[in-house]
Amino acid sequence: MDKILDPKPASPLPPHKDAEILACNFGEFFTDKINKIRQELDTQTVINLPDFAKDVPVWSTFMTLSENDIHKLVIKANSTHCKLDPLPTWLLKENIDVFLSALTKIVNMSFQNGQFPTIRSKLWSNHF
């Protein structure tokens, strides 16, 4: 009677007995997919740009930003966040004066080096 009166939607996941194995299988699938795309891109030697894209300037350098610039950007940012954010935007906004100098340095170093810092990055640990 439960199936007739209160049907449960079918699971969108493939049949599985172990959620951990299923998660690993998904991870392997997407890793393989990314590797295949990278291999295909590596074999591409000629890029045919449309005519309108041939005259587009290439950005090779970025201007550094001042603390005032960073402050304005942070304050204007939406205060939405997700559970994966290490620092919710609302908390950053409330404590912008504490983070401003370090955040400005990180942003400008990212622009200068063309890298975004990671926790393990030696580049960033030498400066903080």
LORO-378993 format. One record per residue: residue in one letter; x, y, z of N, C-alpha, C in turn. Coordinates in steps of 0.1 Angstrom, whole numbers, padded with zeros to 4 digits, always signed. Each point is the difference from the previous one (the first is absolute). Last residue first. Example, Ala and Ser with C-alpha at 12.3 -4.5 7.8 and 13.67 -1.06 7.14 Angstrom:
<rs>
s+0128-0022+0071+0009+0011+0000-0008+0011+0008/a+0003-0057-0001-0009+0012+0000+0009+0012+0000/
</rs>
This chain:
<rs>
f+0541+0352+0044-0009+0002+0011+0005-0008+0012/h+0022+0000-0043-0004+0014+0001-0009+0002+0012/n+0017-0043-0015+0012+0008+0002-0004+0015+0003/s-0032-0033-0010+0005-0002+0013+0012+0009+0003/w-0021-0003-0044-0007+0009+0010+0005-0002+0014/l+0020-0025-0036+0000+0014-0004-0006+0009+0011/k-0002-0047+0002+0012+0005+0006+0001+0015-0003/s-0045-0031+0003+0008+0008-0009+0012+0006+0008/r-0039-0028+0015+0013-0005+0000+0010+0008-0008/i-0046+0011+0004+0004-0001+0013+0015-0004+0001/t-0014+0026-0043-0005-0011+0006+0005-0001+0014/p-0007+0042-0039+0007-0007+0011-0008-0013+0005/f+0002+0021-0051-0008+0002+0012+0006-0008+0011/q+0024+0024-0045-0004-0012+0008-0010+0004+0011/g+0027+0029-0031-0010-0009-0008-0004-0012+0007/n+0029+0038+0014+0006-0013-0002-0009-0009-0009/q-0012+0046+0013+0014+0000-0004+0005-0013-0005/f-0044+0003+0019+0001+0007-0012+0014+0000-0006/s-0006-0018+0043-0007-0008-0010+0001+0006-0014/m+0015+0025+0036+0009-0010-0003-0006-0010-0010/n-0028+0034+0016+0011+0005-0008+0010-0010-0004/v-0034-0013+0030-0006+0003-0013+0011+0005-0009/i+0012-0008+0044-0003-0012-0007-0005+0003-0014/k+0007+0036+0029+0013-0006-0004-0002-0013-0008/t-0038+0022+0019+0006+0008-0011+0013-0006-0005/l-0019-0020+0038-0008-0003-0012+0005+0008-0012/a+0019+0008+0042+0004-0013-0005-0007-0003-0013/s-0012+0040+0022+0014+0001-0005+0004-0014-0006/l-0044+0004+0019+0002+0008-0012+0015+0000-0005/f-0025-0022+0040+0005-0008-0011+0005+0009-0012/v-0018+0019+0041+0010-0010+0004+0006-0007-0011/d-0035+0031-0007+0012+0007+0004+0011-0010+0005/i-0044-0016-0013+0009+0004-0011+0012+0007+0004/n-0039-0024+0023+0013+0001+0005+0010+0004-0011/e-0047-0005-0008+0000+0005+0014+0014+0002+0005/k-0006-0020-0043-0004+0014+0000+0000+0006+0014/l+0010-0045-0005+0010+0008-0006-0003+0014+0001/l-0033-0030+0012+0010+0001+0011+0012+0008-0005/w-0035-0009-0030-0005+0009+0010+0010+0002+0011/t+0009-0031-0035+0001+0014-0004-0004+0009+0011/p+0020-0048+0013-0012+0005-0006+0001+0015-0003/l+0038-0038+0002-0003+0012+0007-0013+0006-0007/p+0016-0041-0015+0008+0000+0013-0003+0012+0008/d-0034-0027-0034+0008+0013+0001+0008+0000+0013/l-0033-0034-0012+0014-0003-0004+0009+0013+0001/k-0048+0000+0007+0006-0006+0012+0015-0003-0003/c-0022+0041-0026-0004-0014+0002+0008-0006+0011/h-0020+0053-0014+0011-0009+0001-0005-0015+0001/t-0013+0059-0007-0004-0014-0001+0013-0009+0001/s-0006+0050-0001+0004-0007+0013-0004-0015-0001/n+0016+0036-0041-0012-0006+0007+0005-0008+0012/a+0030+0042-0016-0003-0014-0003-0013-0005+0007/k+0022+0044+0005-0010-0001-0011-0004-0015-0002/i+0035+0011+0031-0013+0005+0005-0011-0001-0010/v+0043-0013-0013-0005-0009+0010-0013+0005+0005/l+0023+0027-0031-0005-0013-0006-0006-0009+0010/k+0020+0040+0016-0012+0003-0008-0006-0013-0006/h+0042-0003+0022-0011+0003+0009-0013+0002-0007/i+0039-0004-0026-0004-0013+0005-0012+0002+0010/d+0020+0039-0017-0006-0008-0011-0006-0013+0005/n+0027+0025+0030-0013+0007-0002-0008-0007-0011/e+0044-0013+0008-0009-0005+0011-0014+0006-0002/s+0026-0003-0045+0003+0006+0013-0009-0007+0010/l+0019-0022-0047-0012+0006+0006+0005+0006+0014/t+0026-0012-0050-0002-0003+0014-0011+0008+0006/m+0003-0014-0052+0003+0010+0009-0001-0005+0014/f+0012-0033-0041-0011+0006+0007+0005+0011+0009/t+0017-0029-0048+0002+0005+0014-0012+0007+0005/s-0001-0021-0041+0012-0007+0004+0004+0005+0014/w-0043-0002-0037+0004+0005+0013+0012-0008+0005/v-0018+0011-0052+0003-0011+0010+0005+0007+0013/p-0034+0019-0043+0013+0000+0007+0001-0011+0011/v-0027-0002-0047-0003+0002+0014+0014+0000+0007/d-0009-0008-0048+0004+0013+0004-0002+0003+0015/k-0014-0040-0022+0014+0001-0003+0006+0013+0005/a-0047-0016+0001+0008-0003+0011+0015+0002-0002/f-0035+0004-0034-0002+0011+0010+0009-0002+0012/d+0000-0033-0036+0006+0013-0003-0001+0011+0010/p+0000-0051+0016-0008+0008-0009+0006+0013-0003/l+0031-0041+0012-0008+0010+0006-0009+0007-0010/n+0028-0048+0004-0006+0009-0009-0009+0010+0007/i+0044-0032+0014-0013+0006+0005-0005+0010-0011/v+0036-0044+0003-0004+0012-0007-0014+0004+0006/t+0023-0038+0017+0011+0010-0002-0005+0012-0007/q-0017-0045+0032-0005+0011-0009+0011+0010-0001/t+0003-0038+0029+0003-0003-0014-0005+0011-0010/d-0007+0004+0047+0015-0001-0002+0003-0003-0014/l-0045-0002+0015+0004+0014-0002+0015+0001-0003/e-0018-0043+0010-0005+0006-0013+0004+0014-0002/q+0010-0020+0041+0008-0006-0011-0004+0005-0013/r-0025+0015+0037+0013+0006+0000+0009-0006-0011/i-0042-0019+0007-0002+0013-0006+0014+0007-0001/k-0002-0041+0022-0002-0002-0014-0001+0013-0007/n+0003+0000+0047+0013-0004-0006-0002-0001-0015/i-0039+0008+0024+0009+0012+0000+0013-0003-0007/k-0029-0036+0008-0006+0009-0010+0009+0012-0002/d+0011-0030+0034+0003-0006-0013-0005+0010-0011/t-0012+0011+0044+0015+0001-0002+0004-0005-0014/f-0045-0007+0013+0003+0014-0003+0015+0003-0002/f-0013-0044+0013-0006+0004-0013+0003+0014-0004/e+0013-0015+0043+0009-0006-0011-0006+0004-0014/g-0026+0013+0038+0013+0007-0001+0009-0005-0011/f-0040-0024+0008-0002+0013-0005+0012+0008-0002/n+0004-0040+0023-0002-0002-0014-0003+0013-0008/c+0004+0001+0047+0013-0002-0006-0001-0002-0015/a-0040+0002+0025+0007+0013+0000+0014-0001-0007/l-0023-0040+0008-0007+0008-0011+0006+0014-0001/i+0015-0028+0035+0005-0005-0013-0007+0008-0012/e-0015+0010+0043+0014+0004-0001+0006-0004-0013/a-0044-0014+0013+0001+0014-0005+0014+0005-0002/d-0021-0050-0005+0009+0007+0009+0002+0014-0005/k-0028-0031-0022-0001-0006+0013+0008+0009+0010/h-0027+0011-0050+0013-0002+0007-0003-0006+0014/p-0022+0020-0052-0001-0010+0011+0013-0002+0007/p-0007+0048-0022+0000-0014-0005-0001-0010+0012/l-0022+0048+0005+0013-0006+0000-0001-0014-0006/p-0038+0030+0008+0007+0004-0012+0014-0007-0001/s-0045-0020+0025+0013+0007+0003+0006+0004-0014/a-0054-0003+0006+0012-0009-0003+0013+0008+0003/p-0046+0013+0026+0007+0002-0013+0012-0010-0001/k-0044-0012+0028+0013+0007+0002+0006+0001-0014/p-0054-0003+0016+0011-0006-0008+0013+0008+0002/d-0046-0007+0025+0011+0009+0002+0012-0005-0008/l-0042-0022-0003-0005+0012+0006+0012+0011+0001/i+0008-0044-0018-0011+0006-0008-0004+0013+0006/k+0033-0026+0021+0005+0003-0014-0011+0007-0008/d-0010-0016+0044+0009+0012+0000+0004+0004-0014/m-0025-0040+0007-0008+0012+0000+0009+0013+0000/
</rs>
